[in-house]
């Protein structure tokens, strides 16, 4: 009897163990196998990618990207002070300086004498001579000059190009009284890099024997002084009559862009006292388009003299 009871207990225990084992046997479950599926799928995609990379030759596709301004340091201007060139220009640039890299809008700062017309013309010129922007501003005349701040906007198709900021004034009769130019680099992308103005604040013409408003007699205007060329182009010296006609002229040729001394004469002929404008001007050969009014002038310096017979 005891043996039968023990045997039944053993059989029941074996049955319980089998049942428990059956319950603990894993079955297919989508949730349980998801990490494995993801891993296998990733490996398959990676393998396919590697296979495609090895079997297909790459092709070059040009995408529009923002081209940054080169990190190469741009040339800067170190101020140099030449003997006699201490008079501030009638149009003195304070900022930006030569070959500054500029995006639109350009923040221009200067000291200027407006001229007798009390108007100032601001031009931004592209490298092919096209006019990017022109502003004509009224400006009260101050003989010692006054501070002026202005913005010039532009749009260019290329990433960069050479540009010129040209500022000019006129007298009451419409003759150019002063003109000055600042060469800059125009960029459609990137950041501004402002160079110092260096010696650009000074007048490039120094006369030793003639001053504004002087009277001249004898039919000859004697000129002696120094000139600081913008470039290697000749310098034109002219006597302009009230209507703009050229009464007398001379051409000076300099060896380079360093300051040089000069001495010349301007013979003239008048029958009565005549107020003329003595003009020094130099051209910019880089401008392919000629302005009918300002022509290719890169620099103009003038003063009035009273011509007597």
C-alpha positions in Angstrom: 0.0 0.0 0.0 2.8 2.4 0.9 4.6 1.4 -2.2 1.6 2.3 -4.4 1.2 5.7 -2.7 4.9 6.4 -3.3 4.6 5.4 -6.9 1.6 7.6 -7.5 3.4 10.6 -5.9 6.4 10.0 -8.2 4.2 9.9 -11.3 2.3 13.1 -10.2 5.7 14.8 -9.7 6.9 13.8 -13.1 3.7 15.1 -14.7 4.0 18.5 -12.9 7.6 18.9 -14.0 6.7 18.1 -17.6 3.8 20.7 -17.5 6.1 23.3 -16.0 8.7 22.7 -18.7 6.1 23.0 -21.4 4.9 26.3 -20.0 8.5 27.7 -19.9 9.3 26.7 -23.5 9.6 29.9 -25.6 7.2 30.4 -28.5 7.4 32.7 -31.5 6.5 36.2 -30.6 6.8 39.3 -32.8 7.5 41.5 -29.8 10.2 39.2 -28.5 12.0 39.0 -31.8 11.8 42.8 -32.8 15.4 43.7 -31.7 16.7 40.7 -33.6 14.8 41.7 -36.7 16.0 45.3 -36.5 19.6 44.2 -36.1 19.4 41.8 -39.0 17.7 44.4 -41.2 20.4 47.0 -40.4 23.1 44.4 -41.3 21.3 43.7 -44.5 21.0 47.3 -45.5 24.7 47.9 -44.6 25.7 44.9 -46.7 23.6 46.2 -49.6 25.1 49.7 -49.3 28.6 48.2 -49.3 27.8 46.1 -52.3 26.3 49.1 -54.2 29.3 51.3 -53.3 31.7 48.7 -54.7 29.8 48.0 -57.8 28.6 51.5 -58.8 31.0 54.3 -59.8 30.4 57.5 -58.0 29.1 60.5 -60.0 30.0 64.1 -59.2 27.0 66.4 -58.6 27.4 70.2 -58.2 25.2 71.5 -55.4 24.7 75.2 -54.6 26.8 75.9 -51.6 27.8 79.1 -49.8 31.4 79.9 -50.8 33.2 81.5 -47.9 35.7 84.3 -48.3 39.2 83.0 -48.4 40.9 82.9 -45.1 44.1 84.2 -46.7 45.0 87.5 -45.2 44.2 90.4 -47.5 46.8 93.1 -48.1 46.5 96.0 -45.7 47.7 99.5 -46.0 50.3 100.8 -43.6 50.1 104.6 -43.1 53.0 106.4 -44.6 53.6 110.1 -44.2 55.4 111.9 -47.0 56.9 115.4 -46.6 54.3 118.0 -47.4 51.3 115.7 -47.7 49.6 116.7 -44.5 46.5 118.5 -45.8 43.4 116.4 -45.5 41.7 115.7 -48.7 38.4 117.6 -49.5 37.0 114.0 -49.6 38.7 112.0 -46.9 37.8 108.3 -46.4 37.6 107.2 -42.8 36.3 103.7 -43.4 36.5 101.3 -45.3 40.1 101.3 -46.4 41.7 100.1 -49.7 40.9 96.6 -50.8 38.5 95.9 -47.9 36.2 92.9 -48.4 32.6 94.1 -48.2 29.1 92.7 -48.3 26.0 94.8 -48.9 25.3 97.3 -47.5 28.6 99.1 -47.3 28.8 101.4 -44.3 30.8 104.4 -45.5 32.3 107.0 -43.2 34.2 110.1 -44.3 35.0 113.7 -43.8 34.2 116.0 -46.7 33.8 119.5 -48.0 30.5 119.5 -50.0 31.6 122.0 -52.6 29.8 125.2 -53.6 26.8 123.3 -54.9 26.2 121.8 -51.4 25.6 118.4 -52.9 27.6 115.2 -52.8 27.4 112.4 -55.3 28.1 108.9 -54.1 28.8 106.2 -56.7 29.4 102.5 -56.3 31.0 101.2 -59.5 31.6 97.5 -60.5 34.8 96.2 -62.1 33.4 96.5 -65.6 32.3 100.1 -65.0 28.6 99.5 -64.4 26.9 101.7 -61.8 25.8 99.5 -58.9 24.3 102.4 -56.9 24.2 106.2 -57.2 23.0 108.6 -54.4 22.9 112.4 -54.6 22.8 113.9 -51.2 22.4 117.6 -50.1 25.1 118.6 -47.7 25.8 121.9 -46.0 29.1 123.5 -47.0 31.8 123.7 -44.3 35.2 124.9 -45.4 37.0 122.6 -42.9 34.8 119.6 -43.8 32.2 117.7 -41.8 31.6 114.1 -40.9 29.2 112.0 -43.1 28.0 108.5 -42.8 26.1 106.7 -45.5 25.1 103.2 -46.7 25.6 101.9 -50.2 23.8 98.7 -51.3 24.6 96.4 -54.2 23.9 93.1 -55.9 26.5 91.1 -57.9 26.1 87.9 -59.8 29.6 86.6 -59.1 30.9 85.6 -55.7 33.2 88.6 -55.7 34.5 91.4 -57.9 36.6 94.5 -57.7 34.6 97.7 -57.0 35.2 101.4 -56.6 33.5 103.9 -54.2 33.7 107.2 -56.0 32.6 110.4 -54.4 32.4 113.8 -56.1 31.3 117.4 -55.6 30.7 120.3 -57.9 30.8 124.0 -57.8 27.9 126.3 -58.5 28.7 126.3 -62.2 28.6 122.5 -62.5 32.3 122.0 -62.7 33.9 119.1 -60.7 35.3 120.6 -57.5 36.6 117.4 -55.9 36.6 113.7 -56.6 38.1 110.8 -54.7 38.0 107.0 -55.1 38.4 104.0 -52.8 39.1 100.6 -54.4 37.3 97.7 -52.6 36.5 94.1 -53.0 32.7 93.3 -53.3 31.4 90.0 -52.0 28.0 88.3 -52.3 28.8 86.0 -49.4 31.1 85.9 -46.4 31.8 88.6 -43.8 33.3 92.0 -43.9 37.1 92.5 -43.6 37.8 96.2 -43.1 41.3 97.5 -43.9 42.7 100.7 -42.4 42.6 103.8 -44.7 46.3 104.5 -44.3 47.4 107.6 -46.2 44.1 107.9 -48.2 43.0 110.7 -45.9 45.5 113.1 -47.4 45.3 115.3 -50.5 47.5 113.9 -53.3 48.3 117.4 -54.7 50.6 119.8 -53.0 51.2 123.2 -54.5 54.0 125.5 -53.1 53.3 128.7 -54.9 49.5 128.9 -55.5 46.6 128.9 -53.1 42.8 128.9 -53.6 41.6 132.3 -54.6 45.0 133.7 -55.7 45.3 136.3 -58.5 47.5 135.5 -61.5 49.1 138.1 -63.8 51.2 138.1 -67.0 49.5 135.4 -69.0 51.4 132.5 -67.4 50.4 130.4 -64.3 53.6 129.0 -62.8 53.1 125.7 -60.9 55.5 124.0 -58.5 54.8 121.3 -56.1 54.4 117.5 -55.6 51.9 114.9 -56.7 51.1 111.5 -55.3 49.8 109.4 -58.2 46.9 106.9 -57.9 48.3 104.8 -60.7 50.7 105.0 -63.7 48.4 107.0 -65.8 49.3 110.6 -66.9 48.0 113.5 -64.8 46.1 116.3 -66.6 46.4 119.9 -65.4 43.8 122.2 -66.8 42.4 125.7 -66.5 38.6 125.6 -66.9 36.5 128.6 -67.7 33.1 129.2 -66.0 31.4 127.3 -68.8 33.7 124.3 -68.5 35.8 125.1 -71.5 39.5 124.2 -71.3 41.5 127.4 -71.5 45.0 125.8 -71.0 46.3 122.3 -70.3 49.4 120.3 -69.5 50.1 116.6 -69.1 52.5 115.3 -66.4 53.9 111.8 -66.6 55.3 110.2 -63.5 57.5 107.1 -63.1 55.3 105.2 -60.8 53.0 105.6 -57.8 55.4 107.3 -55.4 55.2 111.0 -54.7 57.2 113.1 -57.2 58.0 116.8 -57.5 57.0 118.7 -60.6 57.3 122.2 -62.1 55.4 123.4 -65.1 53.6 126.4 -66.6 50.1 127.1 -68.0 50.1 129.9 -70.5 46.7 131.5 -70.8 45.1 134.5 -72.6 42.3 136.6 -71.3 41.1 140.1 -72.0 39.6 140.7 -68.6 39.8 139.3 -65.1 38.4 135.8 -65.4 37.7 133.4 -62.5 39.0 129.9 -63.6 39.2 126.6 -61.9 42.7 125.0 -61.8 42.2 121.3 -62.0 44.5 118.2 -61.5 42.9 114.9 -62.5 43.9 111.3 -63.1 42.0 108.6 -64.9 41.2 105.0 -64.0 42.0 102.7 -67.0 40.1 99.8 -65.3 36.8 101.4 -65.9 35.6 100.1 -69.3 32.5 102.3 -69.3 33.0 106.1 -69.5 30.6 108.3 -67.5 29.7 111.2 -69.8 30.0 113.6 -66.8 32.7 112.2 -64.5 34.4 110.3 -67.3 37.0 107.8 -66.0 38.3 110.1 -63.3 39.7 108.4 -60.2 41.0 111.6 -58.6 40.3 115.3 -59.1 41.7 118.2 -57.1 40.8 121.8 -57.9 41.0 125.4 -56.7 39.9 128.7 -58.1 42.3 131.3 -59.4 41.6 134.8 -60.8 43.3 135.2 -64.2 44.3 138.7 -65.2 45.6 139.9 -68.6 
